[in-house]
Amino acid sequence: MYSQEEIPPILDTEIQKTTNVPADTCIAIINIRPDDDLVIVNLKAEIIKLSNYSIDRVIKCDTDLTPAGDDLILISKLKKALKEKQAEYVNPIKTHLDKVQFVFKDLLACLEDIEKTNKAKITAYTDAQKARAAEIAEVNRQASEIARKQAALNGGEFMVDTTPIEAPALVKKVSTLSGSISEVKAPATWELEDFDKVPNQYKILDTVRINQLVRAGGSIPGIKVIKNTTIRTTAR
């Protein structure tokens, strides 16, 4: 099997013909099977040894701290080496993926905008139809109300034309050769009117501001500040 660098020009051309891949197509070359990588295999062996040491370790005096400290330094170095090795495998994939995602994200964003434009125009039309129907219904109601009042004041006779104006039928569904569209209920939304009227169980703490204050050494009534410690390791 040829590697990417070893593919002869003629064979490379034949591959392009059979796969219909343009000559200038970018190909992502990535490493696979990190479990077979000798460096990672050696790192794993060191990690297993450190794990066994940590399980069996007993610290009863100051002298016992020295090997434990050495192990922490080694762990720090192994972490760095492992992350660097991880980057060798992940970064090419991520770079290629980012480029692919950008292309599809851009195209999908265009479709989203087109979809929003069409939906907005359909919604504007149906809203106008609903408003017209509501206006006609109100005019018919007022005509009936005036006729009723005239009849009450004029011995049962009235001069108002009570023939109702016909409202346009509201379109609920539109069928086409390629499918159909219909109006359906959407999830309800909300906006704040008066914070003081909101029940306490819906008043959420501002965790970002609290974290900033606590980390700066401040305190807040009703909130317990927990001071934590950690162990820092510095490799030479």
C-alpha positions in Angstrom: 0.0 0.0 0.0 1.4 3.4 -1.0 1.6 6.2 1.5 0.4 9.7 0.4 3.9 10.8 -0.4 4.7 7.6 -2.4 1.8 7.6 -4.8 3.3 7.8 -8.3 2.1 10.6 -10.5 0.4 8.2 -13.0 -1.3 6.2 -10.3 -2.3 9.5 -8.6 -4.0 10.6 -11.8 -5.8 7.3 -12.2 -7.1 7.6 -8.6 -8.5 11.0 -9.4 -10.2 9.7 -12.5 -11.9 6.8 -10.6 -12.9 8.8 -7.6 -13.8 12.0 -9.6 -11.7 14.1 -7.2 -10.3 17.3 -8.7 -6.5 17.6 -8.9 -6.5 20.7 -6.6 -8.7 19.1 -3.9 -7.2 19.5 -0.4 -6.7 16.2 1.3 -6.3 16.0 5.1 -3.5 13.7 6.1 -4.1 12.5 9.7 -2.5 10.0 12.0 -4.6 7.1 13.2 -4.4 4.4 15.8 -2.6 6.3 18.6 -2.7 3.0 20.6 0.0 1.7 18.3 2.2 4.8 18.6 5.4 3.7 20.3 5.7 7.0 22.2 2.2 6.7 23.5 2.8 3.0 24.4 5.8 4.1 26.5 3.8 6.9 28.1 1.0 4.4 29.0 3.6 2.1 30.6 4.8 5.0 32.8 1.3 5.9 33.7 0.5 2.3 34.8 3.6 2.3 37.0 2.7 5.6 38.6 -0.8 4.3 39.2 0.5 1.3 41.0 3.0 3.4 43.0 0.2 5.8 44.1 -2.1 2.9 45.2 0.7 1.2 47.2 2.2 4.4 48.6 2.2 5.0 52.3 3.3 8.4 53.7 4.2 8.2 57.4 7.1 10.6 57.7 8.7 13.5 56.0 11.1 11.3 54.0 8.1 9.6 52.3 7.2 12.9 50.8 10.2 13.0 48.5 9.2 10.1 46.2 5.6 11.3 46.2 6.8 14.7 45.2 9.0 13.2 42.5 6.0 11.3 41.1 4.0 14.5 41.0 6.7 16.2 39.0 6.8 13.2 36.7 3.1 13.3 36.3 3.3 16.9 35.3 5.9 16.1 32.6 3.8 13.1 31.4 0.7 15.3 31.1 2.6 17.8 29.0 4.1 15.0 26.8 0.7 13.4 26.4 -1.0 16.6 25.5 1.7 17.4 22.9 1.2 13.9 21.4 -2.6 14.4 21.5 -2.2 17.6 19.5 -0.3 15.8 16.8 -3.4 13.6 16.3 -6.1 16.0 17.0 -5.0 19.3 15.4 -4.9 18.1 11.7 -8.3 16.6 12.2 -9.6 19.8 13.8 -8.1 22.0 11.2 -9.7 20.0 8.4 -13.0 19.7 10.3 -13.1 23.5 10.9 -12.7 24.1 7.1 -15.4 21.7 6.3 -17.7 23.0 9.0 -17.2 26.6 7.7 -18.3 25.7 4.2 -21.5 23.9 5.4 -22.2 26.5 8.1 -22.0 29.3 5.5 -24.4 27.5 3.1 -26.8 26.5 5.9 -26.8 30.1 7.1 -27.8 31.3 3.6 -30.7 28.8 3.6 -31.7 29.9 7.1 -31.9 33.5 5.9 -33.9 32.6 2.9 -36.2 30.5 5.0 -36.7 33.3 7.5 -37.5 35.7 4.6 -40.1 33.5 3.2 -41.7 32.7 6.5 -41.7 36.4 7.5 -43.6 37.3 4.3 -46.1 34.4 4.7 -46.6 35.4 8.4 -47.1 39.1 7.4 -49.7 38.1 4.9 -51.6 35.8 7.3 -51.4 38.4 10.1 -52.9 41.0 7.8 -55.7 38.6 6.9 -56.4 37.9 10.6 -56.4 41.6 11.3 -58.9 42.2 8.4 -61.1 39.4 9.7 -61.1 40.8 13.2 -61.9 44.3 11.9 -64.8 43.0 9.8 -66.1 41.0 12.8 -66.0 44.2 14.9 -67.8 46.2 12.2 -70.5 43.5 12.1 -70.8 43.5 15.9 -71.1 47.3 16.0 -73.8 47.3 13.2 -75.8 44.7 15.2 -75.4 46.7 18.4 -76.6 49.9 16.7 -79.5 48.1 15.2 -80.5 46.7 18.6 -80.3 50.2 20.2 -82.3 51.7 17.4 -85.0 49.0 17.7 -85.2 49.6 21.4 -85.7 53.3 20.9 -87.9 53.1 17.8 -90.6 50.5 18.5 -88.6 47.6 17.1 -87.6 49.3 13.9 -84.0 50.1 12.9 -82.4 51.7 9.8 -79.0 50.1 10.0 -78.1 47.5 7.4 -77.2 44.4 9.5 -76.2 42.3 6.5 -72.8 41.0 7.7 -69.7 41.8 5.7 -68.1 38.5 4.7 -64.6 38.0 6.1 -62.0 36.3 4.0 -61.5 32.7 4.9 -58.2 32.3 6.8 -55.7 30.1 5.1 -54.7 27.3 7.5 -52.9 25.0 5.0 -51.4 25.4 1.6 -50.8 22.3 -0.5 -48.4 22.2 -3.4 -47.0 19.6 -5.8 -43.9 19.3 -3.6 -45.7 19.3 -0.2 -47.7 21.6 2.0 -47.2 24.3 4.6 -49.5 25.1 7.5 -49.7 27.3 10.5 -49.0 25.6 13.8 -48.5 26.8 17.4 -45.0 27.8 18.3 -43.4 27.6 21.8 -44.5 30.6 24.0 -41.9 33.3 24.8 -41.7 35.8 27.7 -40.3 39.1 28.8 -39.9 40.6 32.2 -42.4 43.3 33.3 -42.0 43.7 37.1 -39.1 41.8 38.9 -40.6 42.4 42.3 -43.7 40.5 41.4 -41.8 37.4 40.3 -42.0 34.5 42.9 -38.7 33.9 44.8 -38.2 30.4 43.3 -37.8 32.0 39.9 -35.3 34.6 41.0 -32.0 32.9 40.0 -28.7 33.9 41.6 -26.2 35.7 39.3 -23.4 33.1 39.6 -20.9 35.0 37.5 -21.0 38.1 39.8 -20.9 36.0 42.9 -17.9 34.0 41.7 -16.0 37.2 40.8 -16.7 38.7 44.3 -15.8 35.5 46.2 -12.6 34.9 44.2 -11.6 38.5 45.0 -11.9 37.7 48.7 -15.3 39.2 49.3 -18.3 37.8 51.1 -22.1 37.9 50.7 -24.7 37.5 53.4 -26.5 34.2 53.1 -23.7 32.6 51.1 -21.0 30.4 52.6 -17.6 30.9 51.1 -15.5 27.7 50.9 -11.7 28.2 50.8 -10.0 25.4 48.9 -6.3 24.6 48.4 -4.4 22.7 45.8 -0.9 21.4 45.2 1.2 23.1 42.5 4.0 21.2 40.8 6.8 22.9 39.0 9.1 20.9 36.7 12.7 21.8 36.0 
